[in-house]
């Protein structure tokens, strides 16, 4: 049951990421998120050359998203409640997945050679959807607010 709870928390975080990206990051906290888009839009080059190295204000969101996982894990361990630990693990795994896909694979903020040229069709579609959001050419591109779930058209070449 705890494994299912961790999987459920992981899946729920995609909805949280989508809704927060759309309504918070592109809403009242745009001032934190703007530099993430500005770095892309200043340069019209390959995805490997999108980012200046260093910290972005957008990186503050890591702290916001990590806080519930840390609280759940600590409370679960302190009060010996496995369900809280499982939920904290699911949220943490989503955070790790998001970091690897978004920061390492898509934006290559950390250069890991074997993650540079992804051939997996699903990951290629994830990359395409995310980069379409950054370089929106039409209104449909800006609908790509999630990371793992996106419009089917991104699977087409």
N, C-alpha and C positions, 0 to 999 in steps of 0.2 A: 504494500500500500504506500509506503514511503517513497518508493521509486516512482510510482505513478504521480505522487504529489510533486516530486522534483521535476518530472517531465511536464506536468501541468503548469508549474511555475515558470519553467523555461518557455513554454509556448505562450503563456499569458504575457510574458515580457515583450514579445514581438508586437502585441497590441499596444502595450505601454509605450514602447519605442516609437511606433507609428503615430499614436495620438499625441505624445509629447513633442515629437518632431514637427508635426503639423500645427498644433495649437499653442505650444509653448516656445519652441525654438524659432518657429517662423511667426510667432506672435509677440507676447510681451517681453520675452527674453532674447529677441532678435539681436540685441546689442552684444550678447555673448556668442551667438551663433554666426553672426555676419562674417567674421574673419575666416571661418571655415569655407564659405563660398567665395569670399574676396580672393583668397589664395588661389582658387581655381580660375576665377574669371580674369585675374590680372595676366595670366599666361595662357596662351593658346597652343599648348604643346602636348606631348605624350603624357599619359597618366603618371609615368615615372618621374616627371619633372614638375609636378603640380605644386609641391609644397616647399616652402622655405623651412628649414629645420627649426625646431624649437617649439615652445609652448604657444598654444592658441587660447583665447578666452573660451572657445568652445569646449576646451578640455575640462572646464569647471563642471560640466554635466556629468563627468565620471564620478565626481564626489556625490552628486545628487542621486545618481543611480546606484552607487555602491552602498549608500547609507542604509536603505531598507534590508539589504542582504546581510550587512554586518550586524544590524540590530536583531534580525531574526536568528542568525547563527549564535550570537552571544546569549540571547534570551533562551534559545533552545538548549544550549549547552548548560547554562546556569540553572535553569528550572527542569532540566532533563525532559524536554518535550521533543520527541523525534520529528513530529510534523513541522515544527518551526525550523528545525535543522534541515529537513528535506526541502522546504520552501526556500530557505537561504541558499542551499546548494544549487537549486534550479536557477535562481536569479543570478548567482555567481557564475554558473556555467554559461548562461546567456551573455553575461557581461564579457566573459573570456572569448566566447565565440564572436561577439560583436567587435571586440578589440582586434582579433586576428583577421577577420574578414574586412572590416572597415579600415583600420589603421595600418595593418601590415600588408594585406593583399591588394586592396583597392587603392589606397593613397600612398602606400609604400613609405610610411613615415619611419619604419624600421626596415632596413633592407635585409631580407632573408632570401638568398639565391634560389632555393628550391620552391619558394612561393611567388616567384617573379612572373613566370609564364604559366598560368593556370590553363589546363586543357579541359577540365571538367565542365560539361555543358551547363549545369546548374550554376556553378560559381561564375562562369562567363556571363550568364544572364543576370546574376546579382550585380556584377561589376557594371554591366551595360545599364541596368536600371538606375543604379546609384549615380553613375556619371551623367546619365540623361537628366537626373534631377539637378545636378550641379550646373549643367550647361543647357538648361531648358530652352528648346527651340520652339516648342509649342505648349499649349495649356496641359496636354496629357503628360508631358514629361514631369511637371511639378506634382503629379499625383504619386510619385514614387517616394513616399515618406518612410516606408518600412525598410527593413534590410533583407529579411529572409523570404518575405512574401511580397510579390510585386505583380505588375500587369503581365499577362501571358505574352503580349507582343514582344517582350524582351528576350524571349527564347528564339525569335526569328533572327536570321542574319541579315 
